[in-house]
């Protein structure tokens, strides 16, 4: 199995846009920015802000908030909305980065040059060194804080005992951590552990991608390779699309057959994970389709259908993302107050996502068909 993987990487290594300087640096920057952003959203007591004491049985009344309170509430809600999308963005960037540098990270040393080996060793060594030192620093800070609070605690036979000299600091720390875990202790600490795990896996890959992008390597002309890989790409795309479709059907079946699956979030979580994988497939296939279309257009002008459906796919995607951003950033209640007769934006997003699947599949199919025709023409001309 390992030898088959090596042969597959040697026969079809990442090329073109996948190994370009801008692509790798963009993914690296997005990964770092959103990992810090996600950390900030974890360290700010957003649940405590959203669950303001002004909230009554019917929730917070926005009209009763003054200007500063309203700004704080709206800002916290925007942070929470974007923070909810951060894990999906981080996982997508990680998968795309792994695809970009999979040849360097997966092939043994004998298949790489000295510079690639040195960059890989440096990235993983530096990445794990930084992670270890950050972990050590956090441990020292935590232990020092607990030690100071312990040794400064007055211990006498009097009851009640004297006031702790750092009682205000202690109360502030307790209130801060209670605010962080306002939506649940398990939920908060799971997100912290998940972020640390992501950093441990992603940081060396980010360093390697950034280091590799520093060298102005001449990108090979890969038209023939693109034509050769088009058929395999179409099959891989259809497999991934089938997974997305089965995932959504499975989510519906879970919500229908499993008791309380909609109430406890099981069906919604399955749908969210499927949607995330669908976003990854959409980005991955879009990049591959662009490479194929560029190569095809250099050989023939008969690419109208593939290009048309490619443009339709991205118009639908742009509209979907626009609606999603508006729904995510708007204050609750402003977009769903029209009752059952109002068009629900999440329903529109679902319809657009469903329409994108056949549009992109047709585009991929036409591009693959043209690639096959060009390969046959090249073979006949050589013969």
N, C-alpha and C positions, 0 to 999 in steps of 0.2 A: 504494500500500500504506500509506504514511504517512497519507494522508487518510482511508483506511478505518479505520485505528486511531484517529484523532482522533474520527471520527464514532461509533465504537463506545464510546469513553470518555465522550463527551458524552451518548449515549443511555442508557447504563447505568453511571453512575459508582458507585464504592464508597459505600455508605450504611449506615445503621443501625448494627449492632454493629461492622462493619468499620472505621468511623471514630470509634468511641467512645473516650473518654478512657482508660478502664481497659484496653481491648484494646491500644491502641498503647503505653501505658506498660508494661503487663505484658510484651509482646514485647520492648520495648527493654531492660527490666531483665534478662530472661532471657538476651538476647543478650550483654549486657555481662558478666553474672555467669559464664556458661559460656565466654566467650572468655578471661576471666581465669583461670578454672579450667583450661581447656585449656592455657593458657600455663604455669601452675604445674606441671601434670603433665609438661610437656615439660622444665621446668627442674629438676625433682627426678629424680635418677637411679633411677627406679622399676625399670628392668630390672636394675640392679646389685643392688638390694635383693631382688628376687624371685629372682635368680640368686645367692643367698647362698653364701659359701664352704662352709657346712655341707652344701650340697646334694651328694649323691653321685651314683652312676650311676642310682639309682632315684628321684632328686628329693629335695626337702627332706622330712625326716621331722618333721612338726609336733610329735609327742610328745617329741622330743629338744630342742625349743627351750624356753628359760626364758620367764618371763612377759614381759619386755621385748622379747625377740626375737620371740616369737609376736605380740605387739601390733604391732610394726613390720612384720612380714610381712603380717598381716591388713589393717593400715591401707594398706599399699602396694598390696595386691591390690584393695581397694575403690577406691582412687584410680585404679588402672589400669582397672578395670571401668567406672567412670563416665566416665573419660577417653575410653574407646573409643566411648561413645555421644555424646560432646560434639560431634564434627563433624556428626553427623546432626541433633542438636538445633539447632545453629547454622544449618545450611542451611535447616531447616524454618522457623525464626524469620525468616530473611532473606526467603524466598519469601512468607511471610505478611505481613511488613511492606511489601514491595514491592507486594503486592496492595492493601494498605490505603491507600497514598499514591501509587498509580500515576497518578492523575489529575494530581497536582501535578508529579510528576517527568517525565511524558510529554507533557503538553499544552504547546503554545507559549504565550508570554507573553500573547497577545491573548485567550486563553480563561481567564485567571486574574486575580484581583484583586491589588491592590498588596501586600496583606499576604502572600498566598501566594507571590508572586514574591520578596518580601524574605526570607521564611523559607527558601525554597529556595536562594536565593543565599547566605544566611548559612550554612546547613547545609553545603553543599558547599565553600564557601570555608574555613570553620572546620575541617571534617573533614580536608581535605587539608593545611591548615596544621599541625594537630596531628600528622598522620602524618609530614610532612616533618621536623618538629622532633624527634619521637621517633627517626626514622631517623638524623638528624644526631647526636643525643645518644649513641645506640648506637655510631655510627661513631667519635665522639671518644673514648668510653670504651675501645673496643677498640684504637684506634690508640695511645692513651696507655699502656695496659697493655703492649702489644708494644714500644713505644718505651722504657719504663722497664726492661723485661727485657733489651732489647738493649744499652742504654748502661751498664747495671750488670754486664754480663758481663765478667769479667776476661780480658784478652788478653795473654798472655806467651809466651815461647819455651820455657817449662817444660812437660814432659810427665810425668805428668798435670798439668794446670793447676790453679791454686787453685780452691777451692770457690766457687761462685756465692753471693754474700751473700743472695740471695733464692731460693736453691735450694728451700727448703721451700715457699715460695709457688708457685714454678713447678711443683714436683711435685704440689702440691695441685690446681692448675688443670688439669694434664694428667690426673690421676686423675679429676677431676670430669667433664671432657668425655669421657673414655673410658667413664665410667659412663653418661652420657647416650646414648651411641651403642652401648651394649652389645648392643642388638637389631639393629644395622645402621646404618652411617653414612648410607646413602642414605635409609633409612626416616626417620631423625631429621630430616635437613635438608629432606626433602620436606615433612614435617609443619610445620616452621617456615615454609617458603616458602608453604605453603597457608594457614597462619594469617595471615601478613602480607597475603596477597592478599585473604583474607576481610575483614580489618579495613579494607583500603583501599576495598573496595566497600561494606561494611556500615556503617561509622562515619558517613558523611554521611547515610545513610538513617535510622539510629537518631536522630541529632540532629534531623533534619527531623520525624520522627514524634513525638519528645518535644516539640519546639517547637510543633507543630500542636496537640498535646493540651493545651497550656496555655490555649488560648483556648476559652472556653465558648460554642462555636457552637451554635446551636439545631439539633438533629438533625431533619431533615425527616421527616414521616410518609410512609413509602414503601410502604404496603400495595399500592397499585395498581401501583407499579413492581415490587414483588416478584412479583405475579401475572403481570406481563408478562414477567419474566425467568425464570419457573419452567421453561418449556419449553426455553429455551436452556441453563439450568443442568442439566437432566436429560440433554441431549445431551452437554454438556461432561463431565458426571460419567461417563456410559457410555464415552466415549472414554478417559478417564483409567483407568477400571477395566479396560478392554481392554488398555491398556498394561501395567498391573500383572499381569494374567493372562498376557499374552504374555511378560512379563519372567520370571515364574517358570517358564513352560514352556521358555523359552530357556535358563534356568539349568540345568534338568534335562537338556535336550538337550546343552548344553555339557559337563556332567559325564559324560554317556553316550558322546558321540561324540568329544570332544577328548581325546587321550591325556594322562593324568596331570592332568586339569583339577581333579579333587578333591584330589589331592595337593599341587599348587602353589597352590591357593586361588583359581583363576580362577572356577570355578563358584560357590564360596562368596561371592566378592566380587560377582558378578553378582546373586546372591540377596539380599545385604545391600543393594545399591543399589536393587533393586526393592522390598525391604521398606521402605526409607526413603521412596521415592516413594509407596508405599502409605500410610504414616503421614501424609504431607502431604495426600494425597487424602482420607483419613479426617477430618483436622482441618478442611480446607477445606469439604468437603461437609457436615460436621456443623454448622458455623456457618451455612451457607446454608440447611440444612434447618430449623434452629431459627427463622430469620427467616421462612421460608415457613409453618411450622406456627403461629407466633404470629399471622401475618396471616390464615391460614385460620381459626383458632379464633375470631377476632374477627368472622368472617362466618358460620360454620356450626359445628355441633357434630358433624358427620359426619367426624371426623378420627381415629377410634379406631384403625383399622388402621395408618395412617401413624405415629401416636404409639407404638403397641405395638411395631412393628418398629424404631422409632428407639430405644426403651428397650432392646430386646433387643440391638441393636448395641452400645450403650454398656455393657451388662452384660458382654457377651463381651469388649469392649475392656478394661474394668476388670480382669477376670480374667486376660486376657493380660498386661497390664502388671504385675500383681501377681506372676505367675509369673516374668516376665522379670527383675524387680527381685530376686526371691529367688535366681534362678539366677546373676545377675550378681554379687551381693554375698556369696554363700556361698563358703566355702573349697573349692578344687578337690578332688574325690574324695568329698565328703560327700553328693552327690546322684546320682552315677552309679556307685555301687559295688555295685548290686544285680544286675549282669549283664544278660543279654538278656531275662530275664523281667520286669525292672522297667520301669515306664512311664517313658519318657524325657521330661523336661519340655520339651525343645525340640520334640519331636513334638507335645506338647499345645499348645504355642504355635502351631505350624504349623496344626493342626486348627482352633483358635480363629480364627486369621487368615482361613482359608478360609471358615469359617462367617459371619464378619462381612461378607464381600463380598455374598452374596445378601440378607442381612438388611438391610444399608444400601441396596442397590439397590431392594428392595421398598419401603422407607420413602420413598426419593426418588421412586419411581414413583407411589405413592399421593398424596404431597404435590403432585406436579406435576399429576396428574389432577384433584385438588380445585381447584387454582389455575385450571386451564383451565375447569372448570365455573363457578367464581365469575366469571371474566371473561365467559363467555357470558351468565350471568344479569345482570351489570351492563350488558352491551351491549343485551340485550333490554329491560331496564327503562328505559334511556335512550331506546331507540327508541319 
